[in-house]
Every structure is written in structure tokens, then in C-alpha cells.
């Protein structure tokens, strides 16, 4: 079977859509292209099963829609697969119509958190043929493809039973095979075919990588906080209500292959939260034993409250660099509302521990914090308390970078349900759920929100922080990274001014 796995380019004056592998969607003038790990697994699995696969990421390639459609038509696919998200779902419905104009025989498949939450919506508003729900859409896509067997010019014939989690049309009705099940064994995943999935398109166009080429992996799906319900705003709680982790040795083998076969110098693990406990310790020891800590930087998402000082010391030895934490707010009541499961006092204490480790390991670990604002329940005083904390953390040298965004309640999340129940939603036009404007009621005006975003991104401008960064420049790569980071800050802070 001939399958296109792609991201059609989306034209907008707002910028470039950061669609692939993102929990939070934004448009960017200075884009970072994130490698889509799960779709890359899908492409690899299909190829290994004997199917012909074409990878067409029109966003990363910066094609026009006409260019992308021309390539789709030229491949003559039986099926086109697209990952989608809330703010672009309407555009994808329109693109499905244009795909169908190429050939009525092409089947179109959608996957992602939005269609997992609202699968029937896309059937009502587009000519989509299938919706894959849940986060294991790599396996589900293989199951769907093997459900058909094209023979010469004969119609596609059913050959294999569909797994739970697939929605489809039958005559004039929309049906499903039941609730998706995360029962697939992550340890049976193959090494991703990076050439097939055009890894180079993402290896150099990612501002988060200090050293290039860089690559993305996923040690787990998705966050171990799921056993406590997960953060109420996280869109991937819809995809991964359960937490599963790959074997340590399998992940180490993947890291080693990326270094050996592709000369990768930095790896970002995009698990919602990197595994902790004995798994983490064994992984770090393996990185050191294999000498991988001397050959690359390793970045990951973490949660406060899971690691001790000895863990951070071991991570520094193992080559970890960028540590991404979600702080979200300086108000404990907000953290509780979001089900973060963390206490502000322990967060500050943990950042100080990381700072102590950095004094021992020459600033090896670089904490990055995410903040959000625009909560319906926060007062202006509470909002400015969070801004004051960001400035304090920069000035005291406890963090190296931050991201500040508007809170967005994606369909399927606990926050979205809460917003509906409390009548907080200002709109349900999905185009507006792109962090360009508030979609929740808040005490802040639009102008105040824009000014606040700017203030967050300029929070690092203390003499102490600038002096530390300049003293940390030890190579041309360090200088270039600092320059790129400064450009990104300016891009973020001036957006929509």
C-alpha cells in the first residue's frame, strides 16, 4: 500500500505553525521545527511491513500548499495521514477536500489530541475517512493499512480486524471500534528510520539545540504524573492517560546509534516527563559507561519533587544539559487547581540544589522553566507575583531560560471541562485557541496580556544574569547559541505588540 505521512503547509500572517510533537500550539515568526517522533515510528513500522511510505512535511520544508499537493498527487497514495491540533483543525478540514479533489480513491486519516477528544466533529465537517484516537497512532495506522489489500485495479478489500480506537464511515453513519487501548509494547518499537523521516529537516532548525545536529527521542509515553490524573491543562492527557516506559538498554542503544550513524551532538527526549528512580540512575550509568556523556548533550522534561541531589549529580556526569520544568505559577492555589502536585517551597529548594550541583560541575545543568498566565481565577496581584518570581530566579542564577504562554484549555482536558462548567470560555472557535489571544475569562485586558508576555521574556535582563552568561561563553558554539537565544527572546516578546 502507498501511504503519505505528512504535514501540509498552513498559510497565515501569524507565522509558521509549530504543529508536530507539540503539547501547546503556537505560530512563530522565528520557528523551531520539532521532529515528530510518533509519526516517524509510524513511517518506519509501515516500511518494515512492506508498504511504500512518503514523508511530506510541507511545514519544515517551507513548501506552498500547491507544492505539497503536487507531491502528494505524484506519489499516487492510497492513504494520506495527518497529525492535527485544535487551532488548525479547520484548515485541515479544507485541505482534506483538496486532497479528495486529487483522487476520490485517496483515504484520509487524522490523528492527535483534538480528534481524540472530538472524533465525530471531523466527520461532520470534512470528508475525512478515518480518525485514529489515542497516542499509539503509529500502531493503529499499521493496523488500518493492513485492514486493506489493494490488488491491481480491484477495490480495497477488508483483510484484518480493526483495533479499538478507530473511527470510520459506514454508509451514512459514523462508527467506532471502541475506546482506544494503550496496550502496545513500547519495547517492540524498532529504531526509527531517520532517513525515511527526513531527520535533517529538524536537526539544525531547532533553537533549543546548543549543538547540532540534534535529534528527538521518546523514552516513555508520556508522563508518570498520569497515575495522579495529570496536569489539568496538558493536551497529551487526552492521548496518554496511562504511563509506559521503554527498557533502559533500548533507549541507550538508540542514543548510541544516533551518535554513531548520524553524528548527533544533542538529543532531546520528548517524553512528558523523563523516567525517574532506578530507571534514571541506570540510564545515567549507561551513558557514562558507553562514553556517550563525552559525545553529546542530553535534554529532557522533568517534574519537580521526584529527584534528589545525587540524581542531579549523576545527570550532570551523564551529559544532561537542558532540564525543562513546568512551574506555571507562583501561586500555590493555582498549582493546586492545575493538579501540578508540587509545592512552591520545594520547587525553590530544588532549584537551589541544582545550582549547588552546577557549582560542582561547572554549570552543566541548565534549568528552563515554563510559566503560564491568563488564569480565570487569578487576580492581577497574583499574576505579578509570578512575574516577580521569574525575575528573582533569573537574578539569583537559579534558571537559565523560560517560556511564558497564555493558558489554553484544549478539548478533552480537565481544564476544558472545568471551563465549560464555570462558563469561562470566551469562544469555541478553534482558530482562536492558538495563544494569540485569551479564550478564557481573565481580569487582564488583551493589552495587559501582551505587555505581560513581554515582561516575562525580558525578566532575564538583570546585570547579574547577563554577566553570568558572558562568563559562560567558552567556545564559538556557546556564542552562537547565546545569540540565537537572544533572537528568540526578542521574537517572543515582540509578537503581536
Backbone torsions as a table, in degrees:
resi	resn	phi	psi	omega
1	UNK	NA	148.1	-178.3
2	UNK	-104.0	121.1	-173.1
3	UNK	-127.8	130.0	170.2
4	UNK	-98.4	128.2	169.5
5	UNK	-111.9	114.9	-171.0
6	UNK	-152.1	167.3	174.0
7	UNK	-125.2	103.5	177.9
8	UNK	-65.3	142.0	177.6
9	UNK	-65.2	144.8	-177.6
10	UNK	-121.4	116.2	-176.5
11	UNK	-83.1	130.4	178.6
12	UNK	-161.4	145.1	174.6
13	UNK	-70.8	-12.9	-179.0
14	UNK	-74.6	-20.7	179.4
15	UNK	129.7	-150.8	-179.3
16	UNK	-98.3	132.4	-179.6
17	UNK	-77.0	129.4	173.3
18	UNK	-93.4	88.2	-169.5
19	UNK	-100.7	-46.7	-171.6
20	UNK	-69.2	133.6	171.1
21	UNK	57.7	25.8	-178.2
22	UNK	-108.5	133.8	174.2
23	UNK	-80.3	-30.9	179.0
24	UNK	-121.3	124.8	-176.5
25	UNK	-89.8	138.5	172.2
26	UNK	-146.4	157.1	167.7
27	UNK	-95.2	140.1	-178.5
28	UNK	-132.8	137.9	172.5
29	UNK	-77.6	-30.7	179.1
30	UNK	-118.5	79.4	-166.2
31	UNK	-74.4	151.7	168.6
32	UNK	-113.5	125.2	-177.5
33	UNK	-96.3	116.4	-176.7
34	UNK	-97.9	129.2	-177.5
35	UNK	-66.6	125.0	-177.5
36	UNK	-82.9	96.5	-170.6
37	UNK	-64.5	-50.1	-175.8
38	UNK	-65.0	-46.1	173.9
39	UNK	-60.0	-32.6	177.4
40	UNK	-66.8	-37.9	172.8
41	UNK	-61.4	-42.7	-179.7
42	UNK	-58.6	-45.6	179.5
43	UNK	-61.5	-42.4	-178.8
44	UNK	-65.2	-46.4	-178.6
45	UNK	-61.7	-42.9	179.8
46	UNK	-64.1	-43.9	179.8
47	UNK	-62.0	-43.9	-179.4
48	UNK	-65.6	-23.9	178.5
49	UNK	-85.0	1.6	174.9
50	UNK	97.7	9.2	-179.4
51	UNK	-93.5	157.3	177.9
52	UNK	-92.4	125.7	-173.5
53	UNK	-123.8	134.9	176.0
54	UNK	-120.2	123.3	180.0
55	UNK	-94.8	116.8	-177.2
56	UNK	-129.9	85.7	176.4
57	UNK	-95.6	92.3	-178.1
58	UNK	-70.1	-19.1	178.0
59	UNK	-74.1	-52.0	179.8
60	UNK	-65.5	-33.1	179.9
61	UNK	-81.3	-11.8	179.4
62	UNK	61.0	39.1	175.5
63	UNK	-80.3	164.4	166.9
64	UNK	-83.9	165.9	178.0
65	UNK	-62.4	-37.1	179.0
66	UNK	-62.7	-40.1	177.6
67	UNK	-61.9	-44.9	-177.3
68	UNK	-64.3	-46.5	-179.8
69	UNK	-64.0	-35.2	177.9
70	UNK	-62.7	-40.8	179.4
71	UNK	-69.8	-37.8	175.7
72	UNK	-61.0	-48.5	-178.4
73	UNK	-60.9	-40.9	-178.3
74	UNK	-64.7	-29.0	-179.7
75	UNK	-79.6	-20.3	-178.9
76	UNK	54.4	58.8	-176.1
77	UNK	-75.8	154.4	169.1
78	UNK	-83.7	-26.6	-172.7
79	UNK	-148.5	140.0	175.2
80	UNK	-120.9	125.6	-179.3
81	UNK	-109.3	134.7	177.8
82	UNK	-135.7	135.2	170.0
83	UNK	-87.2	136.4	-176.7
84	UNK	-132.6	166.3	176.5
85	UNK	-142.3	166.7	-173.5
86	UNK	-51.2	-52.6	-173.3
87	UNK	-68.3	-13.0	-178.0
88	UNK	-119.6	6.6	-175.8
89	UNK	-61.4	-37.4	-180.0
90	UNK	-65.1	-39.1	177.9
91	UNK	-67.0	-37.2	178.7
92	UNK	-66.4	-34.8	175.9
93	UNK	-60.0	-41.5	179.9
94	UNK	-67.7	-39.4	-179.5
95	UNK	-67.2	-33.6	176.7
96	UNK	-59.1	-40.2	178.1
97	UNK	-60.9	-40.2	-179.1
98	UNK	-72.8	-30.5	174.1
99	UNK	-65.5	-42.2	-179.8
100	UNK	-64.4	-28.3	177.6
101	UNK	-69.1	-25.6	176.9
102	UNK	-66.9	-42.2	177.8
103	UNK	-166.9	129.5	-180.0
104	UNK	-70.3	-13.6	-179.0
105	UNK	-81.3	-16.2	-178.9
106	UNK	-71.3	127.1	174.1
107	UNK	-93.4	135.7	-178.1
108	UNK	-111.9	134.7	-176.4
109	UNK	-123.7	133.1	174.8
110	UNK	-113.4	148.1	174.2
111	UNK	-146.8	165.3	178.9
112	UNK	131.3	176.0	-173.7
113	UNK	-68.9	-35.7	-177.8
114	UNK	-65.1	-49.3	-178.0
115	UNK	-74.3	-18.6	171.8
116	UNK	-68.8	-40.0	179.7
117	UNK	-74.3	-38.0	-174.4
118	UNK	-131.1	65.9	-174.5
119	UNK	-64.7	-38.5	-175.9
120	UNK	-71.0	-25.0	-177.6
121	UNK	-57.5	-43.0	-176.7
122	UNK	-69.6	-28.8	175.7
123	UNK	-70.1	-33.7	179.8
124	UNK	-73.9	-28.7	-172.1
125	UNK	-110.8	2.6	-178.8
126	UNK	-154.5	177.1	178.2
127	UNK	-96.2	23.4	179.6
128	UNK	-57.2	144.1	-179.0
129	UNK	-96.5	-36.3	-177.3
130	UNK	-142.2	147.2	171.4
131	UNK	-125.0	126.5	177.0
132	UNK	-100.3	119.7	-178.2
133	UNK	-100.3	159.3	-177.7
134	UNK	83.1	175.0	-173.6
135	UNK	-91.6	-11.4	-180.0
136	UNK	-91.8	46.7	-176.6
137	UNK	-75.5	-5.1	171.4
138	UNK	-69.5	-48.6	177.4
139	UNK	-68.4	-39.7	-179.5
140	UNK	-63.9	-36.1	179.2
141	UNK	-65.5	-40.6	176.1
142	UNK	-60.9	-44.6	179.3
143	UNK	-59.8	-41.8	-179.9
144	UNK	-66.1	-45.4	-179.2
145	UNK	-61.2	-40.8	-178.9
146	UNK	-78.0	-3.9	173.6
147	UNK	-72.8	-18.5	-178.9
148	UNK	-118.2	155.7	178.5
149	UNK	-143.6	93.5	-179.6
150	UNK	-71.9	127.6	178.4
151	UNK	-128.2	109.3	-178.7
152	UNK	54.5	-125.8	-178.1
153	UNK	-101.2	10.7	-178.6
154	UNK	-75.6	151.9	176.8
155	UNK	-59.9	153.4	177.9
156	UNK	-64.0	131.0	-175.5
157	UNK	-112.2	142.2	179.5
158	UNK	-67.3	132.1	-178.7
159	UNK	-132.5	-18.7	-175.1
160	UNK	-142.6	141.9	-178.7
161	UNK	-67.3	136.2	179.1
162	UNK	-76.6	141.1	178.0
163	UNK	-76.1	163.3	174.4
164	UNK	-61.9	143.4	176.4
165	UNK	108.5	1.2	-177.5
166	UNK	-107.4	129.6	176.3
167	UNK	-107.1	145.3	-174.9
168	UNK	-156.3	167.1	176.3
169	UNK	-95.1	141.3	171.2
170	UNK	-137.1	106.0	-172.2
171	UNK	59.7	-121.0	-178.3
172	UNK	-99.3	6.6	-176.9
173	UNK	-108.2	153.3	173.5
174	UNK	-105.9	125.6	-177.0
175	UNK	-126.9	167.1	176.4
176	UNK	-138.1	160.1	178.1
177	UNK	-91.6	9.4	178.6
178	UNK	109.1	178.5	-179.6
179	UNK	-65.8	134.4	-179.3
180	UNK	-61.7	151.2	-179.2
181	UNK	-126.8	128.3	179.2
182	UNK	-91.5	67.1	-177.4
183	UNK	-108.1	4.6	179.8
184	UNK	-74.3	144.0	-177.1
185	UNK	-88.2	111.3	-178.3
186	UNK	-61.8	-24.3	-178.9
187	UNK	-75.9	-6.7	175.7
188	UNK	-93.9	0.0	177.9
189	UNK	-67.9	139.6	176.7
190	UNK	-81.5	169.4	168.2
191	UNK	-65.2	134.1	-178.1
192	UNK	-63.4	136.5	172.5
193	UNK	-78.5	93.8	-174.1
194	UNK	-69.1	-31.6	178.6
195	UNK	-68.1	-41.9	178.8
196	UNK	-59.0	-38.9	-176.2
197	UNK	-96.6	18.9	171.4
198	UNK	51.9	52.4	-174.9
199	UNK	-57.5	-27.6	-177.3
200	UNK	-63.9	-26.6	-179.0
201	UNK	-65.1	-18.0	-177.3
202	UNK	-114.7	-11.3	-171.9
203	UNK	-74.0	-24.6	-175.8
204	UNK	-119.6	-10.4	-175.4
205	UNK	-102.2	30.6	-178.1
206	UNK	-122.5	110.7	-176.8
207	UNK	-67.2	-11.7	179.9
208	UNK	-78.8	-20.9	-179.5
209	UNK	-79.3	124.3	175.3
210	UNK	-78.9	-34.9	177.9
211	UNK	-120.6	140.6	179.2
212	UNK	-124.6	154.7	4.3
213	UNK	-74.2	151.5	178.5
214	UNK	-117.7	164.4	-178.7
215	UNK	-147.5	156.8	178.0
216	UNK	-110.2	144.1	172.0
217	UNK	-138.3	173.5	173.1
218	UNK	-138.1	112.5	178.4
219	UNK	-77.6	-21.0	-176.9
220	UNK	-151.4	166.0	172.4
221	UNK	-131.1	105.7	0.1
222	UNK	-134.3	-42.5	-176.7
223	UNK	-145.9	129.5	-176.7
224	UNK	-69.8	-10.1	176.2
225	UNK	-73.3	-6.7	177.8
226	UNK	-59.6	-30.1	-179.4
227	UNK	-65.4	-14.7	175.9
228	UNK	-109.5	16.4	177.1
229	UNK	101.4	-21.7	-179.1
230	UNK	80.0	165.8	177.1
231	UNK	-68.7	137.2	-170.0
232	UNK	-65.6	-20.7	-176.4
233	UNK	-96.9	-11.0	-170.5
234	UNK	-73.0	120.7	-177.7
235	UNK	-66.3	-24.8	-176.8
236	UNK	-81.7	-3.3	169.9
237	UNK	-64.6	-26.7	178.0
238	UNK	-68.8	-38.6	-177.5
239	UNK	-81.8	-37.8	-171.7
240	UNK	-129.8	74.4	176.6
241	UNK	-68.1	-14.6	177.5
242	UNK	-117.2	158.2	-178.8
243	UNK	-112.6	129.4	176.8
244	UNK	-134.3	149.1	-176.5
245	UNK	-132.2	145.6	177.7
246	UNK	-81.2	163.4	175.9
247	UNK	-64.3	143.6	179.8
248	UNK	-56.6	-46.9	-175.7
249	UNK	-64.0	-32.8	178.1
250	UNK	-66.2	-40.0	179.1
251	UNK	-69.5	-41.5	177.7
252	UNK	-61.8	-40.0	178.1
253	UNK	-62.8	-39.9	178.1
254	UNK	-64.9	-44.1	178.3
255	UNK	-60.0	-46.0	-178.8
256	UNK	-61.9	-40.0	179.2
257	UNK	-66.0	-37.9	178.9
258	UNK	-64.9	-37.7	178.3
259	UNK	-70.9	-45.6	-175.7
260	UNK	-72.4	-46.5	-172.3
261	UNK	-87.3	-27.1	-174.8
262	UNK	-124.8	2.3	179.1
263	UNK	55.7	36.2	179.3
264	UNK	-65.7	137.8	-177.0
265	UNK	-112.1	-10.8	176.9
266	UNK	-150.7	138.9	-179.7
267	UNK	-127.0	133.2	173.3
268	UNK	-109.7	120.4	172.6
269	UNK	-87.9	122.4	-172.6
270	UNK	-100.1	19.9	169.9
271	UNK	-58.6	146.5	178.9
272	UNK	-54.0	-40.1	171.6
273	UNK	-144.2	129.5	-179.5
274	UNK	-65.4	140.8	-179.7
275	UNK	-55.2	144.3	-179.0
276	UNK	-113.7	-166.2	175.7
277	UNK	65.3	-144.5	-177.1
278	UNK	-63.2	-33.4	178.8
279	UNK	-57.5	-49.5	-179.0
280	UNK	-61.8	-44.3	-178.8
281	UNK	-63.1	-42.7	178.8
282	UNK	-65.0	-39.5	178.9
283	UNK	-62.7	-47.1	-179.7
284	UNK	-61.3	-43.9	178.6
285	UNK	-62.1	-36.9	177.5
286	UNK	-67.7	-38.8	176.9
287	UNK	-60.3	-42.2	-178.9
288	UNK	-70.6	-45.3	-177.9
289	UNK	-61.8	-38.8	-178.9
290	UNK	-84.2	-3.2	179.7
291	UNK	75.5	12.0	-178.4
292	UNK	-70.5	-25.7	178.9
293	UNK	-64.7	-20.9	179.6
294	UNK	-91.2	-6.3	-172.5
295	UNK	-114.0	-13.3	-178.1
296	UNK	-159.4	163.4	169.6
297	UNK	-92.2	149.9	178.6
298	UNK	-128.1	128.9	-177.3
299	UNK	-119.1	152.9	179.7
300	UNK	-163.1	164.8	172.9
301	UNK	-89.9	138.5	179.8
302	UNK	-133.6	165.7	172.3
303	UNK	-118.6	141.3	175.0
304	UNK	-68.0	145.9	173.3
305	UNK	99.6	-4.2	-176.2
306	UNK	-103.6	-22.1	-171.8
307	UNK	-114.2	149.5	177.0
308	UNK	-106.7	175.0	-178.4
309	UNK	-58.5	-40.5	-179.1
310	UNK	-63.9	-30.4	176.9
311	UNK	-66.5	-45.2	-179.9
312	UNK	-66.8	-35.4	176.5
313	UNK	-63.3	-42.7	179.7
314	UNK	-67.2	-38.8	178.2
315	UNK	-64.3	-40.5	177.6
316	UNK	-62.1	-41.5	177.5
317	UNK	-65.0	-33.2	-174.2
318	UNK	-82.7	-1.8	176.4
319	UNK	97.7	9.4	176.5
320	UNK	-65.6	143.5	178.8
321	UNK	-125.4	-77.3	-174.7
322	UNK	-83.8	123.1	178.7
323	UNK	-116.3	114.1	-176.1
324	UNK	-100.1	121.7	179.9
325	UNK	-119.9	145.1	171.4
326	UNK	-97.2	107.0	176.0
327	UNK	-91.2	-45.1	171.6
328	UNK	75.2	-43.3	-177.0
329	UNK	-160.3	153.8	175.9
330	UNK	-93.6	9.9	-178.4
331	UNK	-111.7	119.7	-176.6
332	UNK	-60.0	-34.7	179.6
333	UNK	-62.9	-35.6	177.4
334	UNK	-70.2	-43.1	177.5
335	UNK	-58.0	-38.5	178.7
336	UNK	-68.4	-41.8	178.9
337	UNK	-62.0	-35.0	-178.8
338	UNK	-82.8	-2.1	-177.1
339	UNK	58.0	42.0	179.8
340	UNK	-71.6	-29.4	179.6
341	UNK	72.6	22.3	-179.4
342	UNK	-128.3	155.7	177.0
343	UNK	-112.2	135.5	-175.5
344	UNK	-57.6	-39.7	-178.8
345	UNK	-62.4	-41.1	-179.6
346	UNK	-72.2	-28.4	177.1
347	UNK	-63.6	-48.1	179.4
348	UNK	-62.8	-41.0	179.2
349	UNK	-62.1	-40.8	-178.8
350	UNK	-69.0	-37.9	176.6
351	UNK	-63.6	-34.7	176.9
352	UNK	-68.2	-35.3	176.8
353	UNK	-64.8	-43.0	177.5
354	UNK	-61.2	-39.3	178.0
355	UNK	-62.8	-38.9	176.7
356	UNK	-64.1	-42.5	177.6
357	UNK	-62.5	-38.6	179.4
358	UNK	-64.8	-32.3	176.5
359	UNK	-66.3	-30.0	178.5
360	UNK	-80.2	-33.0	-174.4
361	UNK	-116.2	29.5	171.0
362	UNK	55.9	46.3	174.8
363	UNK	68.4	29.6	-176.1
364	UNK	-63.0	-42.8	-176.0
365	UNK	-90.2	131.8	-177.4
366	UNK	-122.6	96.8	-178.4
367	UNK	-70.1	134.8	176.1
368	UNK	-122.0	128.5	-177.6
369	UNK	-113.4	142.0	173.0
370	UNK	-105.0	135.6	176.0
371	UNK	-121.1	151.0	174.3
372	UNK	-130.4	154.1	178.5
373	UNK	-144.2	170.2	-176.5
374	UNK	93.7	19.2	178.7
375	UNK	-67.9	138.9	-179.3
376	UNK	-63.0	-27.1	-173.0
377	UNK	-95.9	-7.2	-176.6
378	UNK	-89.1	141.7	173.8
379	UNK	-83.9	169.3	177.6
380	UNK	-62.1	-36.0	179.4
381	UNK	-63.8	-39.5	179.0
382	UNK	-67.9	-38.1	177.8
383	UNK	-61.4	-45.6	-177.8
384	UNK	-72.5	-20.9	173.5
385	UNK	-66.0	-39.6	177.7
386	UNK	-67.0	-42.2	177.3
387	UNK	-61.3	-41.3	179.4
388	UNK	-63.5	-37.8	178.6
389	UNK	-65.4	-41.7	179.0
390	UNK	-58.9	-44.9	179.0
391	UNK	-63.0	-41.1	-179.1
392	UNK	-64.4	-42.2	-178.6
393	UNK	-66.3	-38.7	176.0
394	UNK	-65.6	-48.1	-175.8
395	UNK	-62.0	-36.1	-178.4
396	UNK	-85.8	-1.6	176.4
397	UNK	78.3	20.7	-177.1
398	UNK	-88.4	-17.0	175.6
399	UNK	-135.7	157.1	-178.9
400	UNK	-106.6	-24.8	-178.5
401	UNK	-160.2	167.1	178.7
402	UNK	-148.7	165.6	171.1
403	UNK	-132.3	132.7	-180.0
404	UNK	-124.7	125.4	-176.1
405	UNK	-139.9	159.7	172.5
406	UNK	-71.4	140.5	175.9
407	UNK	-71.1	129.2	179.7
408	UNK	-124.7	126.2	178.8
409	UNK	-90.6	97.6	-178.9
410	UNK	-75.7	143.9	176.7
411	UNK	-54.3	139.3	-179.8
412	UNK	97.4	-17.2	-179.4
413	UNK	-87.7	161.4	176.6
414	UNK	-63.8	-33.9	179.7
415	UNK	-65.5	-39.0	178.9
416	UNK	-63.3	-43.5	178.6
417	UNK	-62.8	-40.6	178.6
418	UNK	-64.0	-40.6	179.6
419	UNK	-64.5	-39.2	177.5
420	UNK	-65.2	-44.4	-177.8
421	UNK	-64.6	-35.1	-177.0
422	UNK	-96.9	4.3	-179.7
423	UNK	55.6	45.4	178.6
424	UNK	-88.8	-18.3	-173.6
425	UNK	-70.9	129.1	175.8
426	UNK	-85.8	-24.0	-177.4
427	UNK	-159.1	157.2	168.7
428	UNK	-126.2	27.1	169.0
429	UNK	-80.3	109.3	-172.8
430	UNK	-60.3	-24.6	177.6
431	UNK	-59.8	-25.7	-176.4
432	UNK	-84.7	-4.1	-175.9
433	UNK	-90.5	43.1	-173.6
434	UNK	-116.1	16.4	177.6
435	UNK	70.2	10.3	176.8
436	UNK	-84.9	-22.9	-179.6
437	UNK	-152.6	157.1	-179.0
438	UNK	-70.5	143.5	172.6
439	UNK	-115.8	0.2	175.1
440	UNK	-116.1	146.9	175.6
441	UNK	-62.3	138.1	-179.7
442	UNK	-151.5	158.0	180.0
443	UNK	-74.0	-12.9	-177.4
444	UNK	-90.0	141.8	173.9
445	UNK	-78.2	166.1	178.1
446	UNK	-58.1	-41.8	179.7
447	UNK	-64.2	-41.6	178.5
448	UNK	-64.6	-37.2	178.1
449	UNK	-64.2	-43.5	178.9
450	UNK	-64.1	-41.9	179.3
451	UNK	-65.6	-36.9	-179.7
452	UNK	-65.3	-41.6	178.3
453	UNK	-59.5	-43.0	178.2
454	UNK	-61.2	-43.6	-178.6
455	UNK	-63.9	-36.1	177.3
456	UNK	-62.9	-46.3	-175.7
457	UNK	-73.4	-20.8	175.1
458	UNK	-96.4	7.6	-179.5
459	UNK	-63.6	-25.0	-177.8
460	UNK	-74.1	-10.8	-172.8
461	UNK	-77.4	63.0	170.1
462	UNK	-108.8	147.5	179.6
463	UNK	-55.7	-36.1	-178.0
464	UNK	-64.1	-43.5	-178.0
465	UNK	-67.1	-45.8	-179.1
466	UNK	-61.5	-40.6	179.5
467	UNK	-63.2	-42.2	179.8
468	UNK	-62.9	-42.0	-178.3
469	UNK	-65.8	-40.7	179.2
470	UNK	-65.4	-38.7	179.6
471	UNK	-69.0	-23.7	-178.7
472	UNK	-83.9	-4.3	178.5
473	UNK	-73.7	112.7	-177.9
474	UNK	-118.6	-6.1	-177.5
475	UNK	-157.1	171.2	176.9
476	UNK	-63.4	-35.3	178.2
477	UNK	-62.3	-39.7	177.5
478	UNK	-62.4	-41.7	-178.9
479	UNK	-65.5	-44.8	-179.1
480	UNK	-63.4	-39.7	179.9
481	UNK	-65.1	-42.3	178.8
482	UNK	-63.5	-38.7	178.7
483	UNK	-64.8	-44.2	178.9
484	UNK	-64.1	-40.2	180.0
485	UNK	-63.1	-40.6	179.1
486	UNK	-64.5	-40.6	178.7
487	UNK	-63.5	-38.2	179.7
488	UNK	-66.8	-40.3	178.4
489	UNK	-59.8	-44.7	-179.6
490	UNK	-64.4	-41.9	179.3
491	UNK	-61.0	-45.5	179.7
492	UNK	-64.2	-47.2	-169.5
493	UNK	-74.2	-25.1	179.7
494	UNK	-93.4	-5.1	-176.6
495	UNK	-62.0	126.7	175.6
496	UNK	62.7	30.3	177.5
497	UNK	-78.3	NA	NA
